[in-house]
Amino acid sequence: MHLKHNEPARYADREDAGWQLAAALRPVLNDVEPLVLGLPRGGVPVAGVVAEALGAPLDVVMVRKVGVPEFPELAMGAVASIGGTLETVRNAKVLADVRNADAAFARVAEREQEELARRELLYREGLAPLAVAGATVVVIDDGVATGATMLAAVAALRAAGAGRIVAAAPVFLASAAETVHGSVDELVNPWSATDLPAVGSAYRSFEQVPDAEVRRLLQNARGRSLGTMTDYSELPESYRAYLAGLDDSTAAAVLPVFKQAVAGGEHGVLITTNLGPDTQAEVSGEVPFGEVRETVR
């Protein structure tokens, strides 16, 4: 399904765009709770609003544009990863006009993969990727210019086993909607702006999104979802491994503290025992985030 609504006035900002996009997504999802994935950095604030509106979990697909060396804003492709799965997409139309295209693409793609890995560590701060296998996934950007980054994200999600993929953005430029449409199960396209020169032209306010804002949005969203978590899947691997080594009653007793540590995103967990049946856990500023430290009373 390819949804195209009446052309709106310019969005006030990414938050306004997120609420409007959420309204467009509701009839497509048919009461299915999706996993909402934002494309850093600009897509994450939009995705954060959509996730909040739909009561859905939020995560990111790490995507980097592979730009033409002389014109870095022009995508000759993109690289994307989710949960360790790396995919590369090439834009044949752009590459046809690039001198020594294969070598240029390989050189820029290698650099962008390094940046992608750096941001993966920076944004997650110990949070494990949410499982996409079998899930209905909505992948969101703040706007789609060529479709290269969205296609790379979709390829990574397909490789990771996503069940149904919905691509959504507040605005698609030129023929980007047609480029993406054939690769996804649904495309939500409130505004196909064939005459706009850039995604930012669809917004009255289109400020750069800093890395710190991406981290804050992910931490806040993960903290909300942890409130109803009944298993360990959304905890960092180090916490999951520690809990897996406890008996069920002890694990259940200390699990809320691990949730609290993840929601705060700053400190680790201190476990205190008296070598008897009583075990206590607390979030401790003396323990780095993602670590567990034990002490005997």
Buried (B, 14 or more C-beta within 10 A) or exposed (E): EBBBEEEBEBBEBBBBBBBBBBEBBEEBBEEEEBBBBBBBBBBBBBBBBBBBBBEBBBBBBBBBBBBBBEEEEBBBBBBBBBBEBBBBBBBEEBBEEBEEBEEBBEEBBEEBBEEBBEBBEEBBBBBBBBBBEEBBBBBBBBBBBBBBBBBBBBBBBBBBEBEBBBBBBBBBBBEBBBBBBEBBBBBBBBBBBEEBEBBBBBBEEBEEBEEEBBBBBBBBBBBBBBEEBEEBEBBBEBBBEBBEEBEEEBBEBBBEBBBBBBBEBEBBBBBBBEEEEEBBBBBBEEBEBBBBEEEEE
